[in-house]
Amino acid sequence: MKKIGLIVALVLVGCIGISQIPPGYYNTASGLTGYPLKTALKTIITNGHTDRGYGNLYSGYVTADADNFYDNDGSVLDMYSENPSGVDNYFYTHNNRKCGNYNSEDDCYNREHLMPQSVFSSASPMKNDIHFVVPSDGYVNGQRSNLPFGEVTSTTWTSQNGSKKGPCSFPGYSNLVFEPIDEFKGDIARCMLYFATRYESQVSSWSWGPLNGTSNQVYDQWFVNLLVKWHLQDTVNQREIVRNNASYTYQGNRNPFIDHPEWVTQIWTSTLPNVSVSENRLSSLTIFPNPTVNQSVQIKNEFPIDAVSIFTILGKEVSGYIKENNSGNSMEISGLPAGILLLKITSKENTVVKKLVVQ
């Protein structure tokens, strides 16, 4: 176990060159809850925030948004085009094929403001804040435009990775919205909550669908319900931790809701029934090493692992490998064939498919 932890640390520090949470960074928020906690966090993440400008975002993405988690190829990790359970339909190499004009997906990539920049009249530092300005396929970015996020039942448009738009089916709102895939809903929710915190002193004067004109709650109740739901169902993973650390190195501040996910529900209250962290028993799942060079991996999870099935990228089930249960929450698999494999992992009612590269 210590060896695995050491390897993880070396990989993250060596490959990403990132910082961790500085000692005492959140000391002034200690013991606070509710909106006083939010205001304390606002002060913390404003101090040290350096505006690096709009053009430099692409250089920030090289470390903050490198795909070392799904395809493991260092390409641009775009939440609007990534296929977490299969081969991406297309991908971008950092600093190549930047938009530019576009007519369809896979033409070019640009910078997506999860909070539309029209809300704050493209002013700085908001326009340049890497914590909520992310790389995106240009065409999908254009399709989303300045729509709020929401959930869609009747789609009017769907991207190649399954992101979609249409009338909102989430309680409390019925206008047109954009829904990302499940894999990144929590990521986006925490970005939006970061925005509500970092720009607390300005946001009450801005206008956009879900904004409610306050500096404390910031969003309409339906949107709070949505963000809290997504935050709890798609919990913080290693990809977000790496991105937060890289973003801190890049511009000098952090997203507190990645460092302390518990603060979300200490500040915002959902009025939805039955919203709890127990909805996803596989949120803490790790597979290491990935890629693997010795035909073996270790799977670890907070909850017991009930079943693991392995398939080739073409959907053929793999046989002949060896599974050793170290404990109910840990499993070692060896004798894996070389190539890109899909691991289907089940814990009670939850199932997830993860990509594994065997070299």
Secondary structure as GFF3:
##gff-version 3
##sequence-region A 1 359
A	DSSP	alpha_helix	2	16	.	.	.	ID=ss1
A	DSSP	three_ten_helix	27	29	.	.	.	ID=ss2
A	DSSP	alpha_helix	34	46	.	.	.	ID=ss3
A	DSSP	alpha_helix	57	64	.	.	.	ID=ss4
A	DSSP	beta_strand	109	113	.	.	.	ID=ss5
A	DSSP	three_ten_helix	117	120	.	.	.	ID=ss6
A	DSSP	three_ten_helix	126	128	.	.	.	ID=ss7
A	DSSP	beta_strand	133	137	.	.	.	ID=ss8
A	DSSP	alpha_helix	138	144	.	.	.	ID=ss9
A	DSSP	beta_strand	157	158	.	.	.	ID=ss10
A	DSSP	beta_strand	164	167	.	.	.	ID=ss11
A	DSSP	beta_strand	176	179	.	.	.	ID=ss12
A	DSSP	three_ten_helix	182	184	.	.	.	ID=ss13
A	DSSP	alpha_helix	185	198	.	.	.	ID=ss14
A	DSSP	three_ten_helix	203	205	.	.	.	ID=ss15
A	DSSP	alpha_helix	221	233	.	.	.	ID=ss16
A	DSSP	alpha_helix	238	251	.	.	.	ID=ss17
A	DSSP	alpha_helix	256	259	.	.	.	ID=ss18
A	DSSP	alpha_helix	263	267	.	.	.	ID=ss19
A	DSSP	three_ten_helix	277	279	.	.	.	ID=ss20
A	DSSP	beta_strand	286	288	.	.	.	ID=ss21
A	DSSP	beta_strand	297	300	.	.	.	ID=ss22
A	DSSP	beta_strand	307	312	.	.	.	ID=ss23
A	DSSP	beta_strand	322	327	.	.	.	ID=ss24
A	DSSP	beta_strand	330	334	.	.	.	ID=ss25
A	DSSP	beta_strand	339	347	.	.	.	ID=ss26
A	DSSP	beta_strand	350	358	.	.	.	ID=ss27
###
